[in-house]
Amino acid sequence: MTLLNVFPLLIGPLGLQELLVILLILVVVFGASKLPALGKGLGEGIKNFKSGIKAEEDGALNEAQTEKAADPTSPS
């Protein structure tokens, strides 16, 4: 049995007890007053990442449409 076959068995899904332990560690490390700011920063980071990916996809799509419109030999 290789490590790749065993690895999913070692991780497993996160249950309620695991999430509570992680939350307790976060409270100890960062303090209860810093957790809302940490969550807000993480949320804003994810939001900015998603908007950046969407803008990149929109830019690539617009570029492809512009190239297709500029090429008179392309079938429409």
DAURSUL-V249978 format. One line per field, one symbol per residue. ss: DSSP state (H for helix, E for strand, C for the rest). A space follows every 50 residues. Layout:
ss=???
This chain:
ss=CCHHHHHHHHHCCCCHHHHHHHHHHHHHHHCHHHHHHHHHHHHHHHHHHH HHHHHHHHHHHHHHHHHHHHCCCCCC
